[in-house]
Protein backbone atom coordinates (compact mmCIF):
# COMPACT_ATOMS: atom_id res chain seq x y z
CA UNK A 1 0.00 0.00 0.00
CA UNK A 2 1.12 3.34 -0.83
CA UNK A 3 0.34 5.95 1.72
CA UNK A 4 1.22 9.43 0.79
CA UNK A 5 1.75 12.03 3.34
CA UNK A 6 -0.54 14.95 3.01
CA UNK A 7 1.25 18.18 2.68
CA UNK A 8 -0.52 21.06 4.31
CA UNK A 9 -0.50 24.07 2.11
CA UNK A 10 -0.25 27.49 3.63
CA UNK A 11 -2.87 30.04 2.72
CA UNK A 12 -1.56 32.86 0.59
CA UNK A 13 -1.08 36.21 2.28
CA UNK A 14 -3.90 38.71 1.94
CA UNK A 15 -3.14 41.40 -0.55
CA UNK A 16 -3.04 44.85 0.99
CA UNK A 17 -2.77 46.67 -2.31
CA UNK A 18 -6.38 47.91 -2.16
CA UNK A 19 -6.22 48.93 1.52
CA UNK A 20 -5.35 52.60 0.87
CA UNK A 21 -8.28 52.87 -1.54
CA UNK A 22 -10.67 51.52 1.09
CA UNK A 23 -9.31 53.89 3.73
CA UNK A 24 -9.77 56.92 1.45
CA UNK A 25 -13.29 55.86 0.48
CA UNK A 26 -14.23 55.64 4.16
CA UNK A 27 -12.56 58.98 4.86
CA UNK A 28 -14.46 60.73 2.06
CA UNK A 29 -17.72 59.10 3.16
CA UNK A 30 -17.42 60.37 6.73
CA UNK A 31 -16.30 63.80 5.56
CA UNK A 32 -19.42 64.21 3.43
CA UNK A 33 -21.89 62.78 5.94
CA UNK A 34 -20.66 64.47 9.12
CA UNK A 35 -22.13 67.85 10.00
CA UNK A 36 -20.21 70.39 11.99
CA UNK A 37 -21.87 72.62 14.53
CA UNK A 38 -20.94 76.08 13.39
CA UNK A 39 -22.36 78.34 16.08
CA UNK A 40 -21.13 78.24 19.69
CA UNK A 41 -23.63 77.92 22.52
CA UNK A 42 -23.96 81.30 24.22
CA UNK A 43 -26.59 80.29 26.79
CA UNK A 44 -26.60 77.63 29.48
CA UNK A 45 -28.76 74.86 28.10
CA UNK A 46 -29.44 71.94 30.42
CA UNK A 47 -32.38 70.24 28.76
CA UNK A 48 -35.19 68.64 30.78
CA UNK A 49 -35.96 64.93 30.67
CA UNK A 50 -39.03 63.16 29.31
CA UNK A 51 -40.07 59.56 28.98
CA UNK A 52 -42.35 59.92 25.91
CA UNK A 53 -40.09 61.20 23.14
CA UNK A 54 -39.82 60.98 19.36
CA UNK A 55 -36.70 61.60 17.35
CA UNK A 56 -36.69 64.15 14.53
CA UNK A 57 -35.42 62.31 11.48
CA UNK A 58 -34.61 65.05 9.02
CA UNK A 59 -32.18 67.62 10.44
CA UNK A 60 -32.42 69.82 7.34
CA UNK A 61 -36.06 70.55 8.23
CA UNK A 62 -35.34 71.91 11.71
CA UNK A 63 -34.75 75.48 12.87
CA UNK A 64 -33.14 75.57 16.33
CA UNK A 65 -33.85 78.24 18.95
CA UNK A 66 -31.93 78.07 22.24
CA UNK A 67 -33.28 79.64 25.43
CA UNK A 68 -31.41 79.92 28.74
CA UNK A 69 -29.34 82.11 31.00
CA UNK A 70 -26.30 83.63 29.31
CA UNK A 71 -23.08 81.67 29.77
CA UNK A 72 -20.86 82.72 32.69
CA UNK A 73 -18.52 84.83 30.57
CA UNK A 74 -21.50 86.70 29.09
CA UNK A 75 -23.51 87.02 32.31
CA UNK A 76 -21.65 90.16 33.36
CA UNK A 77 -22.70 91.93 30.15
CA UNK A 78 -26.21 90.54 29.61
CA UNK A 79 -27.30 89.78 33.18
CA UNK A 80 -28.84 86.63 34.62
CA UNK A 81 -32.24 86.81 32.89
CA UNK A 82 -32.96 84.10 30.30
CA UNK A 83 -32.00 85.05 26.75
CA UNK A 84 -32.80 83.68 23.31
CA UNK A 85 -29.96 82.51 21.06
CA UNK A 86 -30.55 82.64 17.31
CA UNK A 87 -27.57 81.18 15.43
CA UNK A 88 -24.55 82.89 17.02
CA UNK A 89 -26.19 85.93 18.62
CA UNK A 90 -28.40 86.70 21.59
CA UNK A 91 -31.75 88.18 20.61
CA UNK A 92 -35.07 89.52 21.89
CA UNK A 93 -38.45 87.86 21.47
CA UNK A 94 -39.32 90.31 18.69
CA UNK A 95 -36.34 89.00 16.66
CA UNK A 96 -37.69 85.43 16.54
CA UNK A 97 -40.22 85.95 13.72
CA UNK A 98 -37.79 87.64 11.27
CA UNK A 99 -35.15 85.00 12.06
CA UNK A 100 -37.51 82.08 11.37
CA UNK A 101 -38.75 83.73 8.19
CA UNK A 102 -35.16 84.20 6.98
CA UNK A 103 -34.42 80.54 7.75
CA UNK A 104 -37.54 79.50 5.83
CA UNK A 105 -36.44 81.62 2.85
CA UNK A 106 -33.14 79.71 2.72
CA UNK A 107 -34.89 76.33 2.48
CA UNK A 108 -36.12 74.85 -0.82
CA UNK A 109 -39.72 75.64 -1.69
CA UNK A 110 -40.93 72.05 -1.24
CA UNK A 111 -39.54 71.85 2.31
CA UNK A 112 -40.96 75.11 3.67
CA UNK A 113 -44.23 73.54 4.82
CA UNK A 114 -42.34 70.72 6.55
CA UNK A 115 -40.10 72.94 8.71
CA UNK A 116 -40.21 72.34 12.47
CA UNK A 117 -38.99 74.91 14.98
CA UNK A 118 -37.09 73.12 17.74
CA UNK A 119 -37.04 74.94 21.08
CA UNK A 120 -34.06 73.91 23.16
CA UNK A 121 -35.07 75.44 26.47
CA UNK A 122 -33.08 75.19 29.69
CA UNK A 123 -35.05 73.36 32.38
CA UNK A 124 -34.75 76.30 34.80
CA UNK A 125 -36.32 78.84 32.43
CA UNK A 126 -39.78 80.15 33.29
CA UNK A 127 -42.68 79.48 30.93
CA UNK A 128 -43.28 83.18 30.13
CA UNK A 129 -40.47 83.54 27.59
CA UNK A 130 -41.41 80.24 25.94
CA UNK A 131 -45.02 81.42 25.65
CA UNK A 132 -43.84 84.70 24.09
CA UNK A 133 -41.76 82.78 21.52
CA UNK A 134 -44.75 80.62 20.64
CA UNK A 135 -46.90 83.74 20.16
CA UNK A 136 -44.29 85.14 17.76
CA UNK A 137 -44.29 81.87 15.82
CA UNK A 138 -48.11 81.88 15.65
CA UNK A 139 -48.05 85.42 14.26
CA UNK A 140 -46.09 84.19 11.22
CA UNK A 141 -48.13 80.95 10.97
CA UNK A 142 -45.32 78.58 11.97
CA UNK A 143 -47.21 76.03 14.02
CA UNK A 144 -44.91 73.00 14.06
CA UNK A 145 -42.98 73.41 17.32
CA UNK A 146 -40.84 70.77 18.98
CA UNK A 147 -39.40 70.80 22.51
CA UNK A 148 -36.01 69.09 22.66
CA UNK A 149 -35.39 66.91 25.73
CA UNK A 150 -33.22 64.11 27.01
CA UNK A 151 -34.66 60.65 27.37
CA UNK A 152 -35.15 59.68 31.00
CA UNK A 153 -37.54 59.65 33.92
CA UNK A 154 -38.98 63.16 34.14
CA UNK A 155 -40.22 62.76 37.73
CA UNK A 156 -37.11 61.31 39.34
CA UNK A 157 -34.63 62.75 36.82
CA UNK A 158 -32.97 59.39 36.20
CA UNK A 159 -31.27 58.70 32.85
C-alpha positions as CSV (number, residue, x, y, z in Angstrom):
1,X,0.0,0.0,0.0
2,X,1.1,3.3,-0.8
3,X,0.3,6.0,1.7
4,X,1.2,9.4,0.8
5,X,1.8,12.0,3.3
6,X,-0.5,15.0,3.0
7,X,1.3,18.2,2.7
8,X,-0.5,21.1,4.3
9,X,-0.5,24.1,2.1
10,X,-0.3,27.5,3.6
11,X,-2.9,30.0,2.7
12,X,-1.6,32.9,0.6
13,X,-1.1,36.2,2.3
14,X,-3.9,38.7,1.9
15,X,-3.1,41.4,-0.5
16,X,-3.0,44.8,1.0
17,X,-2.8,46.7,-2.3
18,X,-6.4,47.9,-2.2
19,X,-6.2,48.9,1.5
20,X,-5.4,52.6,0.9
21,X,-8.3,52.9,-1.5
22,X,-10.7,51.5,1.1
23,X,-9.3,53.9,3.7
24,X,-9.8,56.9,1.5
25,X,-13.3,55.9,0.5
26,X,-14.2,55.6,4.2
27,X,-12.6,59.0,4.9
28,X,-14.5,60.7,2.1
29,X,-17.7,59.1,3.2
30,X,-17.4,60.4,6.7
31,X,-16.3,63.8,5.6
32,X,-19.4,64.2,3.4
33,X,-21.9,62.8,5.9
34,X,-20.7,64.5,9.1
35,X,-22.1,67.8,10.0
36,X,-20.2,70.4,12.0
37,X,-21.9,72.6,14.5
38,X,-20.9,76.1,13.4
39,X,-22.4,78.3,16.1
40,X,-21.1,78.2,19.7
41,X,-23.6,77.9,22.5
42,X,-24.0,81.3,24.2
43,X,-26.6,80.3,26.8
44,X,-26.6,77.6,29.5
45,X,-28.8,74.9,28.1
46,X,-29.4,71.9,30.4
47,X,-32.4,70.2,28.8
48,X,-35.2,68.6,30.8
49,X,-36.0,64.9,30.7
50,X,-39.0,63.2,29.3
51,X,-40.1,59.6,29.0
52,X,-42.3,59.9,25.9
53,X,-40.1,61.2,23.1
54,X,-39.8,61.0,19.4
55,X,-36.7,61.6,17.3
56,X,-36.7,64.1,14.5
57,X,-35.4,62.3,11.5
58,X,-34.6,65.1,9.0
59,X,-32.2,67.6,10.4
60,X,-32.4,69.8,7.3
61,X,-36.1,70.6,8.2
62,X,-35.3,71.9,11.7
63,X,-34.7,75.5,12.9
64,X,-33.1,75.6,16.3
65,X,-33.8,78.2,18.9
66,X,-31.9,78.1,22.2
67,X,-33.3,79.6,25.4
68,X,-31.4,79.9,28.7
69,X,-29.3,82.1,31.0
70,X,-26.3,83.6,29.3
71,X,-23.1,81.7,29.8
72,X,-20.9,82.7,32.7
73,X,-18.5,84.8,30.6
74,X,-21.5,86.7,29.1
75,X,-23.5,87.0,32.3
76,X,-21.6,90.2,33.4
77,X,-22.7,91.9,30.2
78,X,-26.2,90.5,29.6
79,X,-27.3,89.8,33.2
80,X,-28.8,86.6,34.6
81,X,-32.2,86.8,32.9
82,X,-33.0,84.1,30.3
83,X,-32.0,85.1,26.7
84,X,-32.8,83.7,23.3
85,X,-30.0,82.5,21.1
86,X,-30.5,82.6,17.3
87,X,-27.6,81.2,15.4
88,X,-24.5,82.9,17.0
89,X,-26.2,85.9,18.6
90,X,-28.4,86.7,21.6
91,X,-31.7,88.2,20.6
92,X,-35.1,89.5,21.9
93,X,-38.5,87.9,21.5
94,X,-39.3,90.3,18.7
95,X,-36.3,89.0,16.7
96,X,-37.7,85.4,16.5
97,X,-40.2,85.9,13.7
98,X,-37.8,87.6,11.3
99,X,-35.2,85.0,12.1
100,X,-37.5,82.1,11.4
101,X,-38.8,83.7,8.2
102,X,-35.2,84.2,7.0
103,X,-34.4,80.5,7.7
104,X,-37.5,79.5,5.8
105,X,-36.4,81.6,2.9
106,X,-33.1,79.7,2.7
107,X,-34.9,76.3,2.5
108,X,-36.1,74.8,-0.8
109,X,-39.7,75.6,-1.7
110,X,-40.9,72.1,-1.2
111,X,-39.5,71.8,2.3
112,X,-41.0,75.1,3.7
113,X,-44.2,73.5,4.8
114,X,-42.3,70.7,6.5
115,X,-40.1,72.9,8.7
116,X,-40.2,72.3,12.5
117,X,-39.0,74.9,15.0
118,X,-37.1,73.1,17.7
119,X,-37.0,74.9,21.1
120,X,-34.1,73.9,23.2
121,X,-35.1,75.4,26.5
122,X,-33.1,75.2,29.7
123,X,-35.0,73.4,32.4
124,X,-34.8,76.3,34.8
125,X,-36.3,78.8,32.4
126,X,-39.8,80.1,33.3
127,X,-42.7,79.5,30.9
128,X,-43.3,83.2,30.1
129,X,-40.5,83.5,27.6
130,X,-41.4,80.2,25.9
131,X,-45.0,81.4,25.6
132,X,-43.8,84.7,24.1
133,X,-41.8,82.8,21.5
134,X,-44.8,80.6,20.6
135,X,-46.9,83.7,20.2
136,X,-44.3,85.1,17.8
137,X,-44.3,81.9,15.8
138,X,-48.1,81.9,15.7
139,X,-48.1,85.4,14.3
140,X,-46.1,84.2,11.2
141,X,-48.1,81.0,11.0
142,X,-45.3,78.6,12.0
143,X,-47.2,76.0,14.0
144,X,-44.9,73.0,14.1
145,X,-43.0,73.4,17.3
146,X,-40.8,70.8,19.0
147,X,-39.4,70.8,22.5
148,X,-36.0,69.1,22.7
149,X,-35.4,66.9,25.7
150,X,-33.2,64.1,27.0
151,X,-34.7,60.6,27.4
152,X,-35.2,59.7,31.0
153,X,-37.5,59.6,33.9
154,X,-39.0,63.2,34.1
155,X,-40.2,62.8,37.7
156,X,-37.1,61.3,39.3
157,X,-34.6,62.7,36.8
158,X,-33.0,59.4,36.2
159,X,-31.3,58.7,32.8
